[in-house]
Amino acid sequence: MSFSYKNLAVFYYQLGTLTQAGVPIRAALRSMLRSCPRVMRKATVKMAEAVDEGCPLSDGMARCGNQFAPLDRHTIDLCGRGGALDVGLLSLSKYYETLAAARNKLMGGSIYPVVLLIAAVFIPRLPALILGSIGNKPYTMTDYLWDTAGRLACAVLASVLGWRGLRWSLRVPGLNVSVERFVRAIPVFGQLRFDYALSRWISLIRLLLRAGIAVVPALEYASREAASPLIADAYAKAAPLIADGVLVSRALAATNTFPDHLIQFWSTGEQSGRIDDMLDRLSVYYEERWQRTLDQLVTWLPRIAYGLIVLYIAGQILSFYSSYFNQYNELLR
């Protein structure tokens, strides 16, 4: 089981700060046995044992199974080889800190809409339960539970299955690119997901450059590990052009996947020889952009909940009065 974003952010920050201060990795890990998050102390022991045996930190992380993501292990491995282990650790800390803050913001913004939706499901049927009938039909507790908790459970199950199906389809080669193109067309959510993927992609390229990795290998690795099949597919199209000597910015532009703003900044960095500076600017730009989109999504969640409640209550009203209309029609006969 993997660690929480919050614990990973704290762990990487503590270890990165110690290594940045010049503390050897072996002594840093031993020191963290008393200060790191409690749930990570067993993993820290395994990493310390691996380092004591002369293995790199990434090998110690691998001994912890799936508690550390493959991307984390690969990033630490590359940064360690490039002599920039502290840079890799602190970058991962900032990454997980941002993810934890985004998750908390989304969950906090979802509480009120969820409460409203649950209230809208359970409250309208209470009068029928108290009266014990709807029209001339008896209405029991079993009927009430089916119409409320049962339908709510079906909706939750359908949502979970749909979400898992989406995540599965994004991992299927060939299908994943088409699915992400569809997801990207979804208002707000699609833009949020793609901007986040671009932010992570640019940040990883910048991190690898700081670790001494050349631009093309850094671009290849970051694209392969990107949380976006579209980006990976775009690089696969651009790679032959880059191999033929075409500038990276022109090769990326030829894929028609990346925004014009990104291409322009990359091209400026190539011409000025300051690609690091341009990547810093792009990383900040897309991180701020996806966070603004997240704020917009959180703002719209209550409005979406209100709309669903209105539709649900309207359906309940129509269902309630339809029984009386049926009784009236029967009396006329």
Rosetta blueprint (number, residue, H / E / L):
1 M L
2 S L
3 F L
4 S L
5 Y H
6 K H
7 N H
8 L H
9 A H
10 V H
11 F H
12 Y H
13 Y H
14 Q H
15 L H
16 G H
17 T H
18 L H
19 T H
20 Q H
21 A L
22 G L
23 V L
24 P L
25 I H
26 R H
27 A H
28 A H
29 L H
30 R H
31 S H
32 M H
33 L L
34 R L
35 S L
36 C L
37 P L
38 R H
39 V H
40 M H
41 R H
42 K H
43 A H
44 T H
45 V H
46 K H
47 M H
48 A H
49 E H
50 A H
51 V H
52 D H
53 E L
54 G L
55 C L
56 P L
57 L H
58 S H
59 D H
60 G H
61 M H
62 A H
63 R L
64 C L
65 G H
66 N H
67 Q H
68 F L
69 A L
70 P H
71 L H
72 D H
73 R H
74 H H
75 T H
76 I H
77 D H
78 L H
79 C H
80 G H
81 R H
82 G L
83 G L
84 A L
85 L H
86 D H
87 V H
88 G H
89 L H
90 L H
91 S H
92 L H
93 S H
94 K H
95 Y H
96 Y H
97 E H
98 T H
99 L H
100 A H
101 A H
102 A H
103 R H
104 N H
105 K H
106 L H
107 M H
108 G H
109 G H
110 S H
111 I H
112 Y H
113 P H
114 V H
115 V H
116 L H
117 L H
118 I H
119 A H
120 A H
121 V H
122 F H
123 I L
124 P L
125 R L
126 L H
127 P H
128 A H
129 L H
130 I H
131 L H
132 G L
133 S E
134 I E
135 G L
136 N L
137 K E
138 P E
139 Y L
140 T L
141 M H
142 T H
143 D H
144 Y H
145 L H
146 W H
147 D H
148 T H
149 A H
150 G H
151 R H
152 L H
153 A H
154 C H
155 A H
156 V H
157 L H
158 A H
159 S H
160 V H
161 L H
162 G H
163 W H
164 R H
165 G H
166 L H
167 R H
168 W H
169 S H
170 L L
171 R L
172 V L
173 P L
174 G L
175 L H
176 N H
177 V H
178 S H
179 V H
180 E H
181 R H
182 F H
183 V H
184 R H
185 A L
186 I L
187 P L
188 V L
189 F H
190 G H
191 Q H
192 L H
193 R H
194 F H
195 D H
196 Y H
197 A H
198 L H
199 S H
200 R H
201 W H
202 I H
203 S H
204 L H
205 I H
206 R H
207 L H
208 L H
209 L H
210 R H
211 A L
212 G L
213 I L
214 A L
215 V H
216 V H
217 P H
218 A H
219 L H
220 E H
221 Y H
222 A H
223 S H
224 R H
225 E L
226 A L
227 A L
228 S L
229 P H
230 L H
231 I H
232 A H
233 D H
234 A H
235 Y H
236 A H
237 K H
238 A H
239 A H
240 P H
241 L H
242 I H
243 A H
244 D L
245 G L
246 V L
247 L L
248 V H
249 S H
250 R H
251 A H
252 L H
253 A H
254 A L
255 T L
256 N L
257 T L
258 F L
259 P L
260 D H
261 H H
262 L H
263 I H
264 Q H
265 F H
266 W H
267 S H
268 T H
269 G H
270 E H
271 Q H
272 S H
273 G L
274 R L
275 I H
276 D H
277 D H
278 M H
279 L H
280 D H
281 R H
282 L H
283 S H
284 V H
285 Y H
286 Y H
287 E H
288 E H
289 R H
290 W H
291 Q H
292 R H
293 T H
294 L H
295 D H
296 Q H
297 L H
298 V H
299 T H
300 W H
301 L H
302 P H
303 R H
304 I H
305 A H
306 Y H
307 G H
308 L H
309 I H
310 V H
311 L H
312 Y H
313 I H
314 A H
315 G H
316 Q H
317 I H
318 L H
319 S H
320 F H
321 Y H
322 S H
323 S H
324 Y H
325 F H
326 N H
327 Q H
328 Y H
329 N H
330 E H
331 L H
332 L H
333 R L
